[in-house]
Amino acid sequence: MGPNSWRKMKPKAATPQCELFGAQLSELLNPKHPLYVLAERIDWPEFDAAIDACYAADIGRPGVNTRLMVGLVYLKHAFDESDESLVARWVENPYWQFFCGCQYMQHELPIDPSSLSKWRKRVGVERLEKLLEATIKTALAMKALRPQEFHKVNVDTTVQEKAIAFPTDARLYHKMRAALVRRAQSLGITLRQNYRFKSKQLLAKQGRYAHAQQLKRAAKATRQLKTFLGRVLRDVRRKATFLQGRIADEPLRELIALAERLLDQTRSSKHKLYSVHAPEVECIAKGKVHKRYEFGCKTSVATTSKNNWIVGAHALHGNPYDGHTLGGAIRQVERLTGHSPRDVMVDQGYRGHGYEGSANVHVVRSIPKRATRALRRMLKRRAAIEPTIGHLKSDNRLDRNYLTGRTGDRINAVLSAAGYNLRKLLRWIVFTPIFWLTCWLKAMLAVEIRLRHATRQAARPEFTTALI
């Protein structure tokens, strides 16, 4: 943590004054609502103990209440909301307000939406893992999850795509030139020519040429855009060095390094630059027919084999081989659950994993004919992780990551998993009573059928004679 990150006092305990003519939310809301039930079952003081270390003891303005921030983060990833739409819906929904610890109905935004991004950076990935761990503990306490389910887990990787446009050379040259010009103007550097209008017009022409399959004209326009970037880069480097003796501005130095990297890269280069504002983005090929390349980072997901509770999720940078990520995934499962898995099911992408531990790793290729029924069932359950990943992407904001940097990738992966488990808990609260009621009705119906059958048998004459 930097020195400025400590200039905020610990959040004060929420002690709202009683309203004379206002009714409390606990008196107005339905106590059987899933969010009401879950708000009473989550161990909220645990977050205070974990997050207080991010704040100073007695310096600066007091931070926002921890339960409010944690509740907002849970709701954001459980219901797939942006920071802006989250606080807007929070004002309209009294159950969301009760879930975040409010006693009375609120009619104003709880925080500015930008406070959420600042809070995520302050807390960090390690402490945000507590949110995922809390969902697992709550599921155990409510008996929606049993400790025996931690013994068998499924592990797989997916791609967490970054919120960037599809990278093309022409667009990258244009965006990099614009970024250099903006930074130079903010530092008071007067450029000989910034090519603002020429570059914009040429980029539009290049797109039309490429769409019309006029490839020579499109290639010529791309080379001209590259020339514009080279001229601006040399002008900025020369004048920044002349004015300051050396380039002391760190953001400008980073932009110059990125521009040089972009100008030097070719079609066969490794570690290419695919985005100006997100240079950490990698090109990953997963063998999909409909999407050959995805731009972002790999993400490892671990779920229980029986009921698909997520017990581990973390982002992986550098496009590692799937097998080399297995050890880290199992260690995270042990850290979050407190149990060591006995059987780990993976797909063929994990062949040659080299994992050395107590767990038995089953690389599912084809199920052996002599396999027992239990082993056959366990290996078939490996495919159950695929729809879980699909729900993470479609419902919990894993499909497109809007958080900046590599830290943002790791934060989004963990919080998406926490949001998935929260939705699963809400569904369990709704449908479990209906399930047990259905089982009870079926049992009563079976008893009644047996009684009717016995009554009919007793009423038959031959049956009565046989008894005599």
Beta strands, then each sheet from edge to edge (+ up, - down):
strand 1: 8-9
strand 2: 61-62
strand 3: 152-162
strand 4: 282-284
strand 5: 294-304
strand 6: 310-316
strand 7: 343-346
strand 8: 360-363
strand 9: 400-401
sheet 1: 1+ 2+
sheet 2: 4+ 5- 3+ 7+ 8+
sheet 3: 4+ 5- 3+ 9+
sheet 4: 4+ 5- 6+
end
